[in-house]
Amino acid sequence: MNESHTPTRGSIWLFGVLPPIILNVGAIMLFGAYYALLATNPSVVQGISPAQVQFTAYVFIFLVEWLFTLILIARMARRGVTLPSLLAPAGGLFAFRWLPAVVIFLFVNGVLAVYVFAAVGIYGAWPRLDGLQAWQQAFLLLPLPVTAAFCEELIWRGHLIPELEGRRRARSVAIVLSAVSFATIHGIFVVDKLIMTFIFGLGTGIYFARERNLLPLMFSHFVADLWTFGLSVL
């Protein structure tokens, strides 16, 4: 158990349940409206490519994740918890052990690499986002990977796991529940992606539960998202 973390009322709902609901409902509304109009009244969406719709979805994800991250940071600040202590509850931010950090880096990027190869084998190609403007490509190659690395690791590992442990949940249960929530923010309709992100969440959750330092996780996550988005836009 993590005795040093004092649970916050409503925190599991706010950070573990609400973001997946908002992101999935938003995706359903966005893509549902686009493809419904494409089938029934294509002139309305003429000139709007699927890549532009996907880009809009990424902007929506960006805004939602930063909203919840800022809420979390503000809530913790009111309790006297600083950002560095959120990032590294066990001590100094750079005082992590190198061997576990290298292992988690290889795990995170290895899981993504296996998924990319599997997706290419199943679907014939990795999804491309063609026709985006240079600023849109730049957004997908820097702000979005930074957002995923910082916001998702802070919420789903750095906060939810200690929060669940503080509620007397077994460490293994806390890791699994945070992984489920993490997986569902990436969409509940693409089963292979759901499984991949669940495995991703389990591995990163185990690392955080043992090491209590988010910096190696954030770096690993950033690199993984950087090259996978690069495959889509370059």
Buried (B, 14 or more C-beta within 10 A) or exposed (E): EBEEBEBBEEBBEBBBEBBBEBBBEBBEEBBEEBEEBBEEEEEEBEEEEBBBBBBBBBBBBBEBBBEBBEEBBEBBEEEEBEEEBBBBBEEEEEEBEEEBBEBBBEBBBEBBBEBBEEBEEEEEEEEEBEEBEEEBBEBBBEBBBBBBBBBBBBBBBBBBBBBBBBBEBEBEEBBBBBBBBBBBBBBBEEEEBBEBBBBBBBBBBBBBBEBBBBBBBBBBBBBBBBBBBEEBBE
